[in-house]
Amino acid sequence: MWRLIKILLILLVLAGLALIAYAYVGPIIFPADFAAPSQQITAPVTLEVD
């Protein structure tokens, strides 16, 4: 039982490290995935002045 818990903890730590590595290296390797969508939006605004 202890061996199973130990393996699960190791896998959890490795998954966390992989997520951190993807967050740091991802924008360099996959820039399109991390780019913010750029789209111009125009909407009329009505200001009510007293």
mmCIF entry with sequence, helices, sheets and N, C-alpha, C, O atoms, coordinates in Angstrom:
data_MODEL
# 
_entry.id   MODEL 
# 
_entity.id                         1 
_entity.type                       polymer 
_entity.pdbx_number_of_molecules   1 
# 
_entity_poly.entity_id                      1 
_entity_poly.type                           'polypeptide(L)' 
_entity_poly.nstd_linkage                   no 
_entity_poly.nstd_monomer                   no 
_entity_poly.pdbx_seq_one_letter_code       MWRLIKILLILLVLAGLALIAYAYVGPIIFPADFAAPSQQITAPVTLEVD 
_entity_poly.pdbx_seq_one_letter_code_can   MWRLIKILLILLVLAGLALIAYAYVGPIIFPADFAAPSQQITAPVTLEVD 
_entity_poly.pdbx_strand_id                 A 
# 
loop_
_entity_poly_seq.entity_id 
_entity_poly_seq.num 
_entity_poly_seq.mon_id 
_entity_poly_seq.hetero 
1 1  MET n 
1 2  TRP n 
1 3  ARG n 
1 4  LEU n 
1 5  ILE n 
1 6  LYS n 
1 7  ILE n 
1 8  LEU n 
1 9  LEU n 
1 10 ILE n 
1 11 LEU n 
1 12 LEU n 
1 13 VAL n 
1 14 LEU n 
1 15 ALA n 
1 16 GLY n 
1 17 LEU n 
1 18 ALA n 
1 19 LEU n 
1 20 ILE n 
1 21 ALA n 
1 22 TYR n 
1 23 ALA n 
1 24 TYR n 
1 25 VAL n 
1 26 GLY n 
1 27 PRO n 
1 28 ILE n 
1 29 ILE n 
1 30 PHE n 
1 31 PRO n 
1 32 ALA n 
1 33 ASP n 
1 34 PHE n 
1 35 ALA n 
1 36 ALA n 
1 37 PRO n 
1 38 SER n 
1 39 GLN n 
1 40 GLN n 
1 41 ILE n 
1 42 THR n 
1 43 ALA n 
1 44 PRO n 
1 45 VAL n 
1 46 THR n 
1 47 LEU n 
1 48 GLU n 
1 49 VAL n 
1 50 ASP n 
# 
_struct_asym.id          A 
_struct_asym.entity_id   1 
# 
loop_
_struct_conf.conf_type_id 
_struct_conf.id 
_struct_conf.pdbx_PDB_helix_id 
_struct_conf.beg_label_comp_id 
_struct_conf.beg_label_asym_id 
_struct_conf.beg_label_seq_id 
_struct_conf.pdbx_beg_PDB_ins_code 
_struct_conf.end_label_comp_id 
_struct_conf.end_label_asym_id 
_struct_conf.end_label_seq_id 
_struct_conf.pdbx_end_PDB_ins_code 
_struct_conf.beg_auth_comp_id 
_struct_conf.beg_auth_asym_id 
_struct_conf.beg_auth_seq_id 
_struct_conf.end_auth_comp_id 
_struct_conf.end_auth_asym_id 
_struct_conf.end_auth_seq_id 
_struct_conf.pdbx_PDB_helix_class 
_struct_conf.details 
_struct_conf.pdbx_PDB_helix_length 
HELX_P HELX_P1 AA1 TRP A 2  ? ILE A 29 ? TRP A 2  ILE A 29 1 ? 28 
HELX_P HELX_P2 AA2 PRO A 31 ? PHE A 34 ? PRO A 31 PHE A 34 1 ? 4  
# 
_struct_conf_type.id          HELX_P 
_struct_conf_type.criteria    ? 
_struct_conf_type.reference   ? 
# 
loop_
_atom_site.group_PDB 
_atom_site.id 
_atom_site.type_symbol 
_atom_site.label_atom_id 
_atom_site.label_alt_id 
_atom_site.label_comp_id 
_atom_site.label_asym_id 
_atom_site.label_entity_id 
_atom_site.label_seq_id 
_atom_site.pdbx_PDB_ins_code 
_atom_site.Cartn_x 
_atom_site.Cartn_y 
_atom_site.Cartn_z 
_atom_site.occupancy 
_atom_site.B_iso_or_equiv 
_atom_site.pdbx_formal_charge 
_atom_site.auth_seq_id 
_atom_site.auth_comp_id 
_atom_site.auth_asym_id 
_atom_site.auth_atom_id 
_atom_site.pdbx_PDB_model_num 
ATOM 1   N N  . MET A 1 1  ? 0.829   -1.196 0.000   1.00 0.00 ? 1  MET A N  1 
ATOM 2   C CA . MET A 1 1  ? 0.000   0.000  0.000   1.00 0.00 ? 1  MET A CA 1 
ATOM 3   C C  . MET A 1 1  ? 0.868   1.253  0.000   1.00 0.00 ? 1  MET A C  1 
ATOM 4   O O  . MET A 1 1  ? 0.581   2.213  -0.714  1.00 0.00 ? 1  MET A O  1 
ATOM 5   N N  . TRP A 1 2  ? 1.945   1.240  0.813   1.00 0.00 ? 2  TRP A N  1 
ATOM 6   C CA . TRP A 1 2  ? 2.822   2.395  0.884   1.00 0.00 ? 2  TRP A CA 1 
ATOM 7   C C  . TRP A 1 2  ? 3.505   2.647  -0.464  1.00 0.00 ? 2  TRP A C  1 
ATOM 8   O O  . TRP A 1 2  ? 3.751   3.794  -0.835  1.00 0.00 ? 2  TRP A O  1 
ATOM 9   N N  . ARG A 1 3  ? 3.806   1.573  -1.190  1.00 0.00 ? 3  ARG A N  1 
ATOM 10  C CA . ARG A 1 3  ? 4.462   1.707  -2.495  1.00 0.00 ? 3  ARG A CA 1 
ATOM 11  C C  . ARG A 1 3  ? 3.537   2.426  -3.488  1.00 0.00 ? 3  ARG A C  1 
ATOM 12  O O  . ARG A 1 3  ? 4.008   3.249  -4.274  1.00 0.00 ? 3  ARG A O  1 
ATOM 13  N N  . LEU A 1 4  ? 2.261   2.138  -3.467  1.00 0.00 ? 4  LEU A N  1 
ATOM 14  C CA . LEU A 1 4  ? 1.287   2.783  -4.361  1.00 0.00 ? 4  LEU A CA 1 
ATOM 15  C C  . LEU A 1 4  ? 1.168   4.273  -4.046  1.00 0.00 ? 4  LEU A C  1 
ATOM 16  O O  . LEU A 1 4  ? 1.137   5.101  -4.957  1.00 0.00 ? 4  LEU A O  1 
ATOM 17  N N  . ILE A 1 5  ? 1.101   4.611  -2.770  1.00 0.00 ? 5  ILE A N  1 
ATOM 18  C CA . ILE A 1 5  ? 1.012   6.014  -2.370  1.00 0.00 ? 5  ILE A CA 1 
ATOM 19  C C  . ILE A 1 5  ? 2.287   6.754  -2.774  1.00 0.00 ? 5  ILE A C  1 
ATOM 20  O O  . ILE A 1 5  ? 2.224   7.897  -3.228  1.00 0.00 ? 5  ILE A O  1 
ATOM 21  N N  . LYS A 1 6  ? 3.413   6.124  -2.616  1.00 0.00 ? 6  LYS A N  1 
ATOM 22  C CA . LYS A 1 6  ? 4.694   6.721  -2.966  1.00 0.00 ? 6  LYS A CA 1 
ATOM 23  C C  . LYS A 1 6  ? 4.768   6.983  -4.476  1.00 0.00 ? 6  LYS A C  1 
ATOM 24  O O  . LYS A 1 6  ? 5.227   8.046  -4.893  1.00 0.00 ? 6  LYS A O  1 
ATOM 25  N N  . ILE A 1 7  ? 4.330   6.045  -5.279  1.00 0.00 ? 7  ILE A N  1 
ATOM 26  C CA . ILE A 1 7  ? 4.329   6.216  -6.734  1.00 0.00 ? 7  ILE A CA 1 
ATOM 27  C C  . ILE A 1 7  ? 3.375   7.332  -7.142  1.00 0.00 ? 7  ILE A C  1 
ATOM 28  O O  . ILE A 1 7  ? 3.702   8.129  -8.021  1.00 0.00 ? 7  ILE A O  1 
ATOM 29  N N  . LEU A 1 8  ? 2.211   7.401  -6.524  1.00 0.00 ? 8  LEU A N  1 
ATOM 30  C CA . LEU A 1 8  ? 1.248   8.463  -6.841  1.00 0.00 ? 8  LEU A CA 1 
ATOM 31  C C  . LEU A 1 8  ? 1.792   9.846  -6.477  1.00 0.00 ? 8  LEU A C  1 
ATOM 32  O O  . LEU A 1 8  ? 1.587   10.809 -7.217  1.00 0.00 ? 8  LEU A O  1 
ATOM 33  N N  . LEU A 1 9  ? 2.476   9.944  -5.355  1.00 0.00 ? 9  LEU A N  1 
ATOM 34  C CA . LEU A 1 9  ? 3.083   11.217 -4.966  1.00 0.00 ? 9  LEU A CA 1 
ATOM 35  C C  . LEU A 1 9  ? 4.185   11.632 -5.934  1.00 0.00 ? 9  LEU A C  1 
ATOM 36  O O  . LEU A 1 9  ? 4.308   12.808 -6.275  1.00 0.00 ? 9  LEU A O  1 
ATOM 37  N N  . ILE A 1 10 ? 4.971   10.681 -6.366  1.00 0.00 ? 10 ILE A N  1 
ATOM 38  C CA . ILE A 1 10 ? 6.032   10.982 -7.333  1.00 0.00 ? 10 ILE A CA 1 
ATOM 39  C C  . ILE A 1 10 ? 5.426   11.446 -8.652  1.00 0.00 ? 10 ILE A C  1 
ATOM 40  O O  . ILE A 1 10 ? 5.916   12.401 -9.255  1.00 0.00 ? 10 ILE A O  1 
ATOM 41  N N  . LEU A 1 11 ? 4.372   10.785 -9.103  1.00 0.00 ? 11 LEU A N  1 
ATOM 42  C CA . LEU A 1 11 ? 3.708   11.192 -10.337 1.00 0.00 ? 11 LEU A CA 1 
ATOM 43  C C  . LEU A 1 11 ? 3.080   12.576 -10.197 1.00 0.00 ? 11 LEU A C  1 
ATOM 44  O O  . LEU A 1 11 ? 3.086   13.355 -11.151 1.00 0.00 ? 11 LEU A O  1 
ATOM 45  N N  . LEU A 1 12 ? 2.551   12.883 -9.045  1.00 0.00 ? 12 LEU A N  1 
ATOM 46  C CA . LEU A 1 12 ? 1.965   14.199 -8.805  1.00 0.00 ? 12 LEU A CA 1 
ATOM 47  C C  . LEU A 1 12 ? 3.035   15.292 -8.857  1.00 0.00 ? 12 LEU A C  1 
ATOM 48  O O  . LEU A 1 12 ? 2.813   16.356 -9.434  1.00 0.00 ? 12 LEU A O  1 
ATOM 49  N N  . VAL A 1 13 ? 4.182   15.028 -8.258  1.00 0.00 ? 13 VAL A N  1 
ATOM 50  C CA . VAL A 1 13 ? 5.283   15.993 -8.290  1.00 0.00 ? 13 VAL A CA 1 
ATOM 51  C C  . VAL A 1 13 ? 5.788   16.170 -9.723  1.00 0.00 ? 13 VAL A C  1 
ATOM 52  O O  . VAL A 1 13 ? 6.053   17.295 -10.145 1.00 0.00 ? 13 VAL A O  1 
ATOM 53  N N  . LEU A 1 14 ? 5.923   15.088 -10.465 1.00 0.00 ? 14 LEU A N  1 
ATOM 54  C CA . LEU A 1 14 ? 6.377   15.181 -11.854 1.00 0.00 ? 14 LEU A CA 1 
ATOM 55  C C  . LEU A 1 14 ? 5.380   15.937 -12.718 1.00 0.00 ? 14 LEU A C  1 
ATOM 56  O O  . LEU A 1 14 ? 5.782   16.704 -13.593 1.00 0.00 ? 14 LEU A O  1 
ATOM 57  N N  . ALA A 1 15 ? 4.096   15.736 -12.491 1.00 0.00 ? 15 ALA A N  1 
ATOM 58  C CA . ALA A 1 15 ? 3.077   16.462 -13.246 1.00 0.00 ? 15 ALA A CA 1 
ATOM 59  C C  . ALA A 1 15 ? 3.140   17.954 -12.927 1.00 0.00 ? 15 ALA A C  1 
ATOM 60  O O  . ALA A 1 15 ? 2.985   18.784 -13.823 1.00 0.00 ? 15 ALA A O  1 
ATOM 61  N N  . GLY A 1 16 ? 3.362   18.296 -11.675 1.00 0.00 ? 16 GLY A N  1 
ATOM 62  C CA . GLY A 1 16 ? 3.499   19.705 -11.296 1.00 0.00 ? 16 GLY A CA 1 
ATOM 63  C C  . GLY A 1 16 ? 4.720   20.341 -11.942 1.00 0.00 ? 16 GLY A C  1 
ATOM 64  O O  . GLY A 1 16 ? 4.651   21.473 -12.420 1.00 0.00 ? 16 GLY A O  1 
ATOM 65  N N  . LEU A 1 17 ? 5.828   19.628 -11.960 1.00 0.00 ? 17 LEU A N  1 
ATOM 66  C CA . LEU A 1 17 ? 7.037   20.142 -12.610 1.00 0.00 ? 17 LEU A CA 1 
ATOM 67  C C  . LEU A 1 17 ? 6.839   20.299 -14.109 1.00 0.00 ? 17 LEU A C  1 
ATOM 68  O O  . LEU A 1 17 ? 7.333   21.256 -14.705 1.00 0.00 ? 17 LEU A O  1 
ATOM 69  N N  . ALA A 1 18 ? 6.121   19.369 -14.720 1.00 0.00 ? 18 ALA A N  1 
ATOM 70  C CA . ALA A 1 18 ? 5.849   19.467 -16.154 1.00 0.00 ? 18 ALA A CA 1 
ATOM 71  C C  . ALA A 1 18 ? 4.966   20.673 -16.448 1.00 0.00 ? 18 ALA A C  1 
ATOM 72  O O  . ALA A 1 18 ? 5.176   21.352 -17.453 1.00 0.00 ? 18 ALA A O  1 
ATOM 73  N N  . LEU A 1 19 ? 4.000   20.949 -15.610 1.00 0.00 ? 19 LEU A N  1 
ATOM 74  C CA . LEU A 1 19 ? 3.130   22.115 -15.795 1.00 0.00 ? 19 LEU A CA 1 
ATOM 75  C C  . LEU A 1 19 ? 3.917   23.412 -15.662 1.00 0.00 ? 19 LEU A C  1 
ATOM 76  O O  . LEU A 1 19 ? 3.717   24.344 -16.441 1.00 0.00 ? 19 LEU A O  1 
ATOM 77  N N  . ILE A 1 20 ? 4.793   23.475 -14.695 1.00 0.00 ? 20 ILE A N  1 
ATOM 78  C CA . ILE A 1 20 ? 5.629   24.666 -14.511 1.00 0.00 ? 20 ILE A CA 1 
ATOM 79  C C  . ILE A 1 20 ? 6.568   24.835 -15.707 1.00 0.00 ? 20 ILE A C  1 
ATOM 80  O O  . ILE A 1 20 ? 6.748   25.952 -16.192 1.00 0.00 ? 20 ILE A O  1 
ATOM 81  N N  . ALA A 1 21 ? 7.158   23.760 -16.181 1.00 0.00 ? 21 ALA A N  1 
ATOM 82  C CA . ALA A 1 21 ? 8.052   23.832 -17.343 1.00 0.00 ? 21 ALA A CA 1 
ATOM 83  C C  . ALA A 1 21 ? 7.285   24.295 -18.577 1.00 0.00 ? 21 ALA A C  1 
ATOM 84  O O  . ALA A 1 21 ? 7.804   25.089 -19.362 1.00 0.00 ? 21 ALA A O  1 
ATOM 85  N N  . TYR A 1 22 ? 6.068   23.816 -18.758 1.00 0.00 ? 22 TYR A N  1 
ATOM 86  C CA . TYR A 1 22 ? 5.255   24.227 -19.904 1.00 0.00 ? 22 TYR A CA 1 
ATOM 87  C C  . TYR A 1 22 ? 4.905   25.705 -19.812 1.00 0.00 ? 22 TYR A C  1 
ATOM 88  O O  . TYR A 1 22 ? 4.860   26.393 -20.832 1.00 0.00 ? 22 TYR A O  1 
ATOM 89  N N  . ALA A 1 23 ? 4.660   26.196 -18.622 1.00 0.00 ? 23 ALA A N  1 
ATOM 90  C CA . ALA A 1 23 ? 4.320   27.607 -18.450 1.00 0.00 ? 23 ALA A CA 1 
ATOM 91  C C  . ALA A 1 23 ? 5.511   28.506 -18.790 1.00 0.00 ? 23 ALA A C  1 
ATOM 92  O O  . ALA A 1 23 ? 5.320   29.595 -19.332 1.00 0.00 ? 23 ALA A O  1 
ATOM 93  N N  . TYR A 1 24 ? 6.722   28.071 -18.485 1.00 0.00 ? 24 TYR A N  1 
ATOM 94  C CA . TYR A 1 24 ? 7.903   28.886 -18.771 1.00 0.00 ? 24 TYR A CA 1 
ATOM 95  C C  . TYR A 1 24 ? 8.407   28.711 -20.200 1.00 0.00 ? 24 TYR A C  1 
ATOM 96  O O  . TYR A 1 24 ? 8.788   29.691 -20.839 1.00 0.00 ? 24 TYR A O  1 
ATOM 97  N N  . VAL A 1 25 ? 8.416   27.488 -20.707 1.00 0.00 ? 25 VAL A N  1 
ATOM 98  C CA . VAL A 1 25 ? 8.993   27.204 -22.015 1.00 0.00 ? 25 VAL A CA 1 
ATOM 99  C C  . VAL A 1 25 ? 7.938   27.270 -23.120 1.00 0.00 ? 25 VAL A C  1 
ATOM 100 O O  . VAL A 1 25 ? 8.284   27.463 -24.286 1.00 0.00 ? 25 VAL A O  1 
ATOM 101 N N  . GLY A 1 26 ? 6.687   27.116 -22.783 1.00 0.00 ? 26 GLY A N  1 
ATOM 102 C CA . GLY A 1 26 ? 5.617   27.096 -23.768 1.00 0.00 ? 26 GLY A CA 1 
ATOM 103 C C  . GLY A 1 26 ? 5.547   28.311 -24.665 1.00 0.00 ? 26 GLY A C  1 
ATOM 104 O O  . GLY A 1 26 ? 5.421   28.152 -25.879 1.00 0.00 ? 26 GLY A O  1 
ATOM 105 N N  . PRO A 1 27 ? 5.625   29.541 -24.119 1.00 0.00 ? 27 PRO A N  1 
ATOM 106 C CA . PRO A 1 27 ? 5.571   30.710 -25.004 1.00 0.00 ? 27 PRO A CA 1 
ATOM 107 C C  . PRO A 1 27 ? 6.722   30.783 -26.000 1.00 0.00 ? 27 PRO A C  1 
ATOM 108 O O  . PRO A 1 27 ? 6.584   31.421 -27.044 1.00 0.00 ? 27 PRO A O  1 
ATOM 109 N N  . ILE A 1 28 ? 7.835   30.159 -25.709 1.00 0.00 ? 28 ILE A N  1 
ATOM 110 C CA . ILE A 1 28 ? 8.972   30.161 -26.626 1.00 0.00 ? 28 ILE A CA 1 
ATOM 111 C C  . ILE A 1 28 ? 8.739   29.157 -27.754 1.00 0.00 ? 28 ILE A C  1 
ATOM 112 O O  . ILE A 1 28 ? 9.034   29.438 -28.916 1.00 0.00 ? 28 ILE A O  1 
ATOM 113 N N  . ILE A 1 29 ? 8.214   27.995 -27.407 1.00 0.00 ? 29 ILE A N  1 
ATOM 114 C CA . ILE A 1 29 ? 8.038   26.921 -28.385 1.00 0.00 ? 29 ILE A CA 1 
ATOM 115 C C  . ILE A 1 29 ? 6.699   27.052 -29.121 1.00 0.00 ? 29 ILE A C  1 
ATOM 116 O O  . ILE A 1 29 ? 6.642   26.844 -30.333 1.00 0.00 ? 29 ILE A O  1 
ATOM 117 N N  . PHE A 1 30 ? 5.626   27.393 -28.406 1.00 0.00 ? 30 PHE A N  1 
ATOM 118 C CA . PHE A 1 30 ? 4.286   27.508 -28.983 1.00 0.00 ? 30 PHE A CA 1 
ATOM 119 C C  . PHE A 1 30 ? 3.747   28.922 -28.785 1.00 0.00 ? 30 PHE A C  1 
ATOM 120 O O  . PHE A 1 30 ? 2.852   29.110 -27.961 1.00 0.00 ? 30 PHE A O  1 
ATOM 121 N N  . PRO A 1 31 ? 4.250   29.919 -29.502 1.00 0.00 ? 31 PRO A N  1 
ATOM 122 C CA . PRO A 1 31 ? 3.804   31.304 -29.245 1.00 0.00 ? 31 PRO A CA 1 
ATOM 123 C C  . PRO A 1 31 ? 2.337   31.543 -29.589 1.00 0.00 ? 31 PRO A C  1 
ATOM 124 O O  . PRO A 1 31 ? 1.692   32.389 -28.968 1.00 0.00 ? 31 PRO A O  1 
ATOM 125 N N  . ALA A 1 32 ? 1.801   30.819 -30.559 1.00 0.00 ? 32 ALA A N  1 
ATOM 126 C CA . ALA A 1 32 ? 0.405   31.042 -30.940 1.00 0.00 ? 32 ALA A CA 1 
ATOM 127 C C  . ALA A 1 32 ? -0.563  30.587 -29.840 1.00 0.00 ? 32 ALA A C  1 
ATOM 128 O O  . ALA A 1 32 ? -1.638  31.168 -29.691 1.00 0.00 ? 32 ALA A O  1 
ATOM 129 N N  . ASP A 1 33 ? -0.203  29.585 -29.090 1.00 0.00 ? 33 ASP A N  1 
ATOM 130 C CA . ASP A 1 33 ? -1.069  29.098 -28.018 1.00 0.00 ? 33 ASP A CA 1 
ATOM 131 C C  . ASP A 1 33 ? -1.156  30.080 -26.859 1.00 0.00 ? 33 ASP A C  1 
ATOM 132 O O  . ASP A 1 33 ? -2.150  30.100 -26.133 1.00 0.00 ? 33 ASP A O  1 
ATOM 133 N N  . PHE A 1 34 ? -0.121  30.895 -26.681 1.00 0.00 ? 34 PHE A N  1 
ATOM 134 C CA . PHE A 1 34 ? -0.066  31.792 -25.539 1.00 0.00 ? 34 PHE A CA 1 
ATOM 135 C C  . PHE A 1 34 ? -0.400  33.236 -25.906 1.00 0.00 ? 34 PHE A C  1 
ATOM 136 O O  . PHE A 1 34 ? -0.437  34.104 -25.033 1.00 0.00 ? 34 PHE A O  1 
ATOM 137 N N  . ALA A 1 35 ? -0.642  33.499 -27.186 1.00 0.00 ? 35 ALA A N  1 
ATOM 138 C CA . ALA A 1 35 ? -0.926  34.863 -27.625 1.00 0.00 ? 35 ALA A CA 1 
ATOM 139 C C  . ALA A 1 35 ? -2.377  35.222 -27.286 1.00 0.00 ? 35 ALA A C  1 
ATOM 140 O O  . ALA A 1 35 ? -3.292  34.410 -27.421 1.00 0.00 ? 35 ALA A O  1 
ATOM 141 N N  . ALA A 1 36 ? -2.546  36.446 -26.849 1.00 0.00 ? 36 ALA A N  1 
ATOM 142 C CA . ALA A 1 36 ? -3.893  36.930 -26.569 1.00 0.00 ? 36 ALA A CA 1 
ATOM 143 C C  . ALA A 1 36 ? -4.611  37.191 -27.883 1.00 0.00 ? 36 ALA A C  1 
ATOM 144 O O  . ALA A 1 36 ? -3.993  37.665 -28.837 1.00 0.00 ? 36 ALA A O  1 
ATOM 145 N N  . PRO A 1 37 ? -5.895  36.892 -27.951 1.00 0.00 ? 37 PRO A N  1 
ATOM 146 C CA . PRO A 1 37 ? -6.621  37.164 -29.191 1.00 0.00 ? 37 PRO A CA 1 
ATOM 147 C C  . PRO A 1 37 ? -6.689  38.671 -29.449 1.00 0.00 ? 37 PRO A C  1 
ATOM 148 O O  . PRO A 1 37 ? -7.077  39.440 -28.570 1.00 0.00 ? 37 PRO A O  1 
ATOM 149 N N  . SER A 1 38 ? -6.315  39.080 -30.640 1.00 0.00 ? 38 SER A N  1 
ATOM 150 C CA . SER A 1 38 ? -6.338  40.503 -30.968 1.00 0.00 ? 38 SER A CA 1 
ATOM 151 C C  . SER A 1 38 ? -7.457  40.762 -31.983 1.00 0.00 ? 38 SER A C  1 
ATOM 152 O O  . SER A 1 38 ? -7.430  40.271 -33.111 1.00 0.00 ? 38 SER A O  1 
ATOM 153 N N  . GLN A 1 39 ? -8.421  41.535 -31.545 1.00 0.00 ? 39 GLN A N  1 
ATOM 154 C CA . GLN A 1 39 ? -9.579  41.838 -32.377 1.00 0.00 ? 39 GLN A CA 1 
ATOM 155 C C  . GLN A 1 39 ? -10.116 43.192 -31.933 1.00 0.00 ? 39 GLN A C  1 
ATOM 156 O O  . GLN A 1 39 ? -10.329 43.421 -30.742 1.00 0.00 ? 39 GLN A O  1 
ATOM 157 N N  . GLN A 1 40 ? -10.334 44.079 -32.882 1.00 0.00 ? 40 GLN A N  1 
ATOM 158 C CA . GLN A 1 40 ? -10.829 45.395 -32.543 1.00 0.00 ? 40 GLN A CA 1 
ATOM 159 C C  . GLN A 1 40 ? -12.342 45.349 -32.410 1.00 0.00 ? 40 GLN A C  1 
ATOM 160 O O  . GLN A 1 40 ? -13.045 44.834 -33.279 1.00 0.00 ? 40 GLN A O  1 
ATOM 161 N N  . ILE A 1 41 ? -12.822 45.893 -31.311 1.00 0.00 ? 41 ILE A N  1 
ATOM 162 C CA . ILE A 1 41 ? -14.260 45.926 -31.038 1.00 0.00 ? 41 ILE A CA 1 
ATOM 163 C C  . ILE A 1 41 ? -14.665 47.373 -30.877 1.00 0.00 ? 41 ILE A C  1 
ATOM 164 O O  . ILE A 1 41 ? -14.088 48.103 -30.071 1.00 0.00 ? 41 ILE A O  1 
ATOM 165 N N  . THR A 1 42 ? -15.657 47.787 -31.642 1.00 0.00 ? 42 THR A N  1 
ATOM 166 C CA . THR A 1 42 ? -16.184 49.149 -31.512 1.00 0.00 ? 42 THR A CA 1 
ATOM 167 C C  . THR A 1 42 ? -17.642 49.042 -31.090 1.00 0.00 ? 42 THR A C  1 
ATOM 168 O O  . THR A 1 42 ? -18.420 48.289 -31.674 1.00 0.00 ? 42 THR A O  1 
ATOM 169 N N  . ALA A 1 43 ? -17.990 49.802 -30.078 1.00 0.00 ? 43 ALA A N  1 
ATOM 170 C CA . ALA A 1 43 ? -19.363 49.811 -29.572 1.00 0.00 ? 43 ALA A CA 1 
ATOM 171 C C  . ALA A 1 43 ? -19.715 51.244 -29.212 1.00 0.00 ? 43 ALA A C  1 
ATOM 172 O O  . ALA A 1 43 ? -18.917 51.941 -28.585 1.00 0.00 ? 43 ALA A O  1 
ATOM 173 N N  . PRO A 1 44 ? -20.912 51.691 -29.606 1.00 0.00 ? 44 PRO A N  1 
ATOM 174 C CA . PRO A 1 44 ? -21.312 53.060 -29.251 1.00 0.00 ? 44 PRO A CA 1 
ATOM 175 C C  . PRO A 1 44 ? -21.561 53.179 -27.750 1.00 0.00 ? 44 PRO A C  1 
ATOM 176 O O  . PRO A 1 44 ? -22.092 52.270 -27.113 1.00 0.00 ? 44 PRO A O  1 
ATOM 177 N N  . VAL A 1 45 ? -21.164 54.324 -27.209 1.00 0.00 ? 45 VAL A N  1 
ATOM 178 C CA . VAL A 1 45 ? -21.340 54.577 -25.778 1.00 0.00 ? 45 VAL A CA 1 
ATOM 179 C C  . VAL A 1 45 ? -22.154 55.865 -25.634 1.00 0.00 ? 45 VAL A C  1 
ATOM 180 O O  . VAL A 1 45 ? -21.827 56.886 -26.238 1.00 0.00 ? 45 VAL A O  1 
ATOM 181 N N  . THR A 1 46 ? -23.195 55.805 -24.842 1.00 0.00 ? 46 THR A N  1 
ATOM 182 C CA . THR A 1 46 ? -24.023 56.989 -24.584 1.00 0.00 ? 46 THR A CA 1 
ATOM 183 C C  . THR A 1 46 ? -23.780 57.442 -23.154 1.00 0.00 ? 46 THR A C  1 
ATOM 184 O O  . THR A 1 46 ? -24.030 56.696 -22.207 1.00 0.00 ? 46 THR A O  1 
ATOM 185 N N  . LEU A 1 47 ? -23.296 58.659 -23.003 1.00 0.00 ? 47 LEU A N  1 
ATOM 186 C CA . LEU A 1 47 ? -23.026 59.212 -21.685 1.00 0.00 ? 47 LEU A CA 1 
ATOM 187 C C  . LEU A 1 47 ? -24.159 60.150 -21.317 1.00 0.00 ? 47 LEU A C  1 
ATOM 188 O O  . LEU A 1 47 ? -24.512 61.040 -22.091 1.00 0.00 ? 47 LEU A O  1 
ATOM 189 N N  . GLU A 1 48 ? -24.722 59.957 -20.153 1.00 0.00 ? 48 GLU A N  1 
ATOM 190 C CA . GLU A 1 48 ? -25.772 60.826 -19.669 1.00 0.00 ? 48 GLU A CA 1 
ATOM 191 C C  . GLU A 1 48 ? -25.159 61.842 -18.692 1.00 0.00 ? 48 GLU A C  1 
ATOM 192 O O  . GLU A 1 48 ? -24.624 61.479 -17.644 1.00 0.00 ? 48 GLU A O  1 
ATOM 193 N N  . VAL A 1 49 ? -25.254 63.117 -19.069 1.00 0.00 ? 49 VAL A N  1 
ATOM 194 C CA . VAL A 1 49 ? -24.677 64.191 -18.260 1.00 0.00 ? 49 VAL A CA 1 
ATOM 195 C C  . VAL A 1 49 ? -25.815 64.980 -17.649 1.00 0.00 ? 49 VAL A C  1 
ATOM 196 O O  . VAL A 1 49 ? -26.735 65.393 -18.355 1.00 0.00 ? 49 VAL A O  1 
ATOM 197 N N  . ASP A 1 50 ? -25.762 65.192 -16.345 1.00 0.00 ? 50 ASP A N  1 
ATOM 198 C CA . ASP A 1 50 ? -26.812 65.954 -15.663 1.00 0.00 ? 50 ASP A CA 1 
ATOM 199 C C  . ASP A 1 50 ? -26.479 67.429 -15.675 1.00 0.00 ? 50 ASP A C  1 
ATOM 200 O O  . ASP A 1 50 ? -27.242 68.239 -15.148 1.00 0.00 ? 50 ASP A O  1 
# 
